[in-house]
Structures are given as structure tokens and as C-alpha cells.
């Protein structure tokens, strides 16, 4: 096959416009593999970026100008390998991540990627299942590490998870439940049973109860929900808690609205205010 097909996002204020385009087949460089993409995913960040979110800062990495090839997850088969690559071989089933950058994303038929960002795609799982895993798992792994939570110390810890019914939250409930943590999931009424079934010890219905009414005894907190709730969630941690992490920091949005330096300054002020 001499050409690849990319799915380009043209950008729109109120909806996503897409276009397919045939391009030259990429070739793997040193330390890279060429993958035929069998499945990819659309994460919330893709939907936001399609509407211009993060353009000012990401443009510094060559990743903010339209048209964009979005997507960070992929699953497929290795077509060829570049110099210095081991142990991958053509035909290997793999999954992995494409970093946000100048080369574009995973919404394409073929891509080259650093071999270090590729993992085996075994276990008998379909490519569609594998493609939903890498970005979410990597984000969660970084969040758990940042909050000071690990398999070795999670047993018995009281962990508060905001946005528990989303993709990150659902994976978090399963992992922390398996590690023996006591997890309180924050979600809407419609998702209470979902969170319980995934391993939540307790569920806080934010539709009917104020977050300020939560006890302030938690050992760690993870905010996958909304930045506006940050101060309240931080106030639910006990003295000497393990840690706290948010994935909804307003840095990109502030820079989009205010410019690079004013936006960074505003984000710093936001963070300091939340940590008082």
C-alpha cells in the first residue's frame, strides 16, 4: 500500500467538520515503528480541540493549527520497523499512544510512533477494546502516582473520586477496588448503580447533595469532574493526606482566552486560590 488516509478536523465553532485525505505512506525512523491502525478512539480532549481548545499553547508544539489529525490512542498491527527497534516485528498486534505534537494524531490508517510508546495487544481482545485503553490508563496512572496512591499502600485508604462515572472514573473505581481502597464516588443520580457495580464503597449523589456536606476525612482525592469544585474537594481531605490530583486544570482555557503570559499567570493565581 503506497498511501495512507488521514481523517482531518477542519475546525468549527459549533460542530465538528471532518475530511479524509490520502497522503504518502509514512516511513519509520530510528527507534520507530509503522503501524496499520485498525481502531482508534475519540476522547473528550479531541472533541474540545476540534472546537479550538488549547490552540494557543499547543501551536507552540506545532499541534494547534487546523486542519488537525486528532486522536491519541491506537490499536493495530506493525507493518515495518525502523533501525534500532527491538523486539517488535511486522505482524505484531499492538496498542499504544501518539503524543500530541507536530506529526499529528491517531485518526489515520497508518502512523509512525516511537517504539517505546507501543505495548503488546494480546489477551484475545478486539482492536476496538484495545484502542480505548492507552490514553485513559496512562492519564490515570499519572494521576494515581501524583496523588501518592499505589498498589502497595492503597488498601484501606479513603479515596474521593469526582467524575466517577466517566471513562477515567470507571477505570479508577475498578483499580482502586481491586487494591482494597475505600472509594467514595461522586456522580449523578443516573450513575449511582454503575459506580457501585464498578467497586465504589460509597456513592455521593451530587445531583441531590452538596459537595460541602461530604466528610473531611479522605486520605486522597482525584478530580476528573470540574475545576469549579476544586476548592471544595481539597477541603474534604484530612490533615496529612497522601495527596490530590486534578485532570481538569484550566491552563489551556485560560491561555486561549487571555494569551500566553496572562493566561499562565491567571492559572497560577487560580491554583494558589484553590490551595488556600
Beta strands, then each sheet from edge to edge (+ up, - down):
strand 1: 3-9
strand 2: 18-24
strand 3: 32-40
strand 4: 73-81
strand 5: 93-97
strand 6: 110-114
strand 7: 118-120
strand 8: 158-162
strand 9: 182-187
strand 10: 202-205
strand 11: 220-223
strand 12: 243-246
sheet 1: 1+ 2-
sheet 2: 6+ 3- 4+ 5- 7+
sheet 3: 10+ 9+ 8+ 11+ 12+
end
